[in-house]
Amino acid sequence: KTETQTNTGLTSAVIVGQFMRGRIDQPMVIHQGNIRGQLGYEPQNPYYIAVQDCLDTGVPSVQVLRVGHSNIAS
């Protein structure tokens, strides 16, 4: 009963997804000030929404790794 929880919330995150633009060779640091410039504005993209939601919760920045689109036919 003497232990306390020191982590009050999420302080860092890594998101892998498909985005309109951005680097594909290494992760990018995304914050509220550069999200549109680095990833492009895609309000219907679930990966973009995940990054925006994470930033909206107060996380100062998110590491984002952009991957290419899959060519697998369904």
C-alpha angles and dihedrals in degrees: 000000000000096000120096131197107249097183108082096178149331112316101174138017143183120210125187116198152122116280137174093247143353140095120318098185099066140002119281126218107236125190135163092274098055108028096104094042096049102037103022122240110287110156091174096051110102091211092053090048090052091053092046092047091051092051091046090059090063103265104148095219142354129215107229125193113194117212129189127256119273117248094201112127116223 
